[in-house]
Amino acid sequence: MKKEALELVRKIYQSLKWDLMSQKDLEEVFNAAKTQAKFLCEKLTEENKDRQEKYEMLLSEIEKIKFQMV
């Protein structure tokens, strides 16, 4: 689950990084990526009640990711 969480944040981070090239603070972009990943997990939890535990674990792992890991 940790690897999935990190991969999700990395993908969102890479996407945002290119969209926000004028933004000089990459850590701020990273924080936005984490926020988007958490939002995605929350929506998936709402829509997939049968997989709620999986998305809650993923959300927990996303919380642990630090900028240096990306």
Secondary structure, DSSP 4 states (H G I P E B T S, - for coil): -HHHHHHHHHHHHHHHHHHTTT---HHHHHHHHHHHHHHHHHHHHHH-GGGHHHHHHHHHHHHH--GGG-
